[in-house]
């Protein structure tokens, strides 16, 4: 692992860190010299990731986390403070994407997207914001999607959750001016496991075509790292990252 010339050493808590964008972000921020607490439900993957990061000279720890449970998210943020003495950055990354037409009435999947994609972000904000306000500063990074700017068939509920995350991020930015930095990162099609949860056959096939041009997760990790690395007086509010050749 090659560290950057300047090691800022911020304490960063990352949800959904066991794969995809969360994992790539953990690797990139560890390489930049930050100290990490990684959260996800799949602890076996987290533990393997922590071992790989520490073997390469980085600093990371892991904790099982279900972002739909507010108490667990509060405990997660508290654990980061106990582990490293503070919490500088909260990356709300966990998300699910079980797409289907509304007429299929997959209400359990709708609930799941609302619980993870929207409530999970709210839980992250609610856990991190008091800690950061008490310290007089901090940075909340919410991972959204280009689905926060457009709606497509089979993705209405997913887009609704991502539109909501965009609105929450902007509201938090306005309410936190002068103290808490807020960044919304909206990836286009990115290599991840999100599409694996699509049960509807037509939506699954459509997503295969849609994902024929995709970014590596490391591209989104680089965008997050850029926002985190800015000096305290610079607040990068929104970053949209799309693959070249994508029309979405």
N, C-alpha and C positions, 0 to 999 in steps of 0.2 A: 504494500500500500504506500503510495507516494503522497506525502503531506504537502499542503501548500506552504509557501514561505512564511506566511503569518498565521499562527494558530490562535484563533479567537477564543476557543475553549468555552463556548456557550453550552448551557444545559438544554437539551432538546428532547421533548417527549413526542413520540410518533405513534399514532394509532394505525391499525391495519398494516403492521410492519413485517408480516411473515412472508409476503410475496409482492410481486409487481412493483408499483410505484413506491410503496412503503419500504420494501426491502432495498430498492435502488437508492432511495433517499437516505436510508440508514448508512449504506456503504459510502455514499458521497460525503455526507456530513461527518462521518467518522474520519474519512480521509482528510477532511478540512480541519481536523483537530477538535471537533465538538464532542461533548460527553452525552451519551444517549441512554434514554430509557425507552425500550421498545415494547409495544403492547399489541396483542392479537389473541385469538382463541386457540390457534394451533401452536402450542408451546414447544413442540418438538422442532418445528421450523425456526422458531425464535431462538431456542437454545443453540441450534446449529449456526445460525447467523451470528450470534454473540461470540461463539467460539472462533469463527472465521475472522470477525472484526478484531478481536483481541489478539489473535495470532499474528495479525498484520500491524499491530501497534496501536490500534484504536481503543477507545474506551466505551463500553456498552454493557448494559444489563437488560434483563427481560422480565416481564410480568404478564401473566394471563389477563386478558382484558376483553370484555364484551361491552362495546360502546352503547348498547341499548340499555344498560343498567347504570343509572346515574351514580349510584353509590360506588360502583367499581371504577368509574372514571375519576371520581373524587379521590379514591384511594390510590389510583394510578399516579395522578399528579402529585399527591402527597408523598408517594414513594420516591418520585424523582427528586423532590426537595430533601427528603431524608437521605437519599443516596449521595447527592452531590451538593446539598446545601442551598439550592435555589432552582428555579425554573425560568429560563429565559425565553424559550420558544415552544409553542404547542402546535404540532402539525396534525390537524384533523383530516386524516386520509382514508379511514375505513369506509368502504362502500360496497354495494351490491347492485346488480343490474339484471334481474329476471324479466326480460321484455316479453310482452304479449299484447295483442289487441285488447282494447277495453271490453269489447263484446265477449271476450272469453271469461270475464268476471273472475279472474284469479285474485280474489280479494286478499288471500293470505300473502301473496307475493307483493301486493300493493302495501299492505301493512309492514312487511319486512323492509321494503325500500324506505318507507317513511321513518321507521324505527332506526335503521342504520344510517341512511344518507342524511336525514334531517335531524331527528332527535339525537343521533350520535354526535353530530356537530354541536348542537345546543348543549349537550352534556359536557363536551370538551370545553366550550366557552365558559359554561357555568363553573367548571372545576378550576380552570386556569385563571380566569379574570380576577377573582378576589386576591389570589396569590400575587399576580403581577401588579395589581393596583397598590397592594400593600408595599411592594418593593419600589413603586414609582416608575415601573416600565416593564416592557415585555413585548412579545411578538406572537400573534396568532396567525397561522397559515392554514387556510381552508382549501382543500383540494376539491374542486368542482368538476366541470366538464364543459366542452363546447355545447353540451345539451342545456347549459344555463342561458344560451342565447338563441336557440332554435328548437323547434319541435318536429319530430318525425313519427310516422306511423309505427305502432307497437311500443313507442317509448314515451307515451304521454305522462305516465306516473313518474317514471325515472326523470324525465325533463322537469316535471313539476318540483321534484325534490332538489334538483340542481339549480333551478331558478330561485328556489327558496334560499339555498345556501348563498347564492350571489347577493340576494337582498339582505340576508343576515350580515354578511361581510361588510356591505356598504353601510348598513345601519350602525354596526359596531365601530367602523372607522370614524363615522361622524361623531358618535358619542364619546370616542376615546381620543379625540384630537389632542395632541400634546403629551400623551402618556403611552398608550399602547399602539404599536404598529399592527396593521392588519393587511394581509395579502391574500388575494383570491387567485389560485392557480387553476386554469381551466385547460386540461389536455384534450386534444383531438384524439383520434384513434391511436391507442397505445397498446403495445404488447402486454397482456395481463391475463388473469384468470377470470375476469368479470364475465365474459361471455359463456363460461362453463356452466353458469347457473341458469341459463335460459332453457326452460322446459318446453315452451311452445315450439313445435317443429318449424313452422313458417318463419317465425322470428329468428330462430337459431340459424336457419339457412341464409336468411337475409343478412345476418350479422357476419357470417363467414365471408360473404361477398364484400360487405362494408369494410371488413378488417383486412382486405387484401393489401392495402397500403397502410402501414402502421409504424409509429415511432417506437424506438426502444424505450423502456421505462427510465433508462439513464438520462434521456433528454429532459424528462419532467423533473428528475432529481437535480439536474443542473440548474433548472429554472428556480427551484426552491432554494438551492444553495446560493444563487445570485441574490435573491431577496433577503435571505438571512445575513449575507455578508455585507450588506450596505451599512454605512455609518448610522448612528442613532437618529440623526436628523433627517434621514432619507427613508420614506415609507413607499415601497413599491406596492401599489394598490391592486393591480390586476395584471396577470400574465396569461395570454392565450397562446398555446403552442400546438401547431398542427403539422402533420407531415406534408412535405412538398408533394403535390399531385392530388391532395384530398380536396373534394368539392364540398365537404361538410364543415 
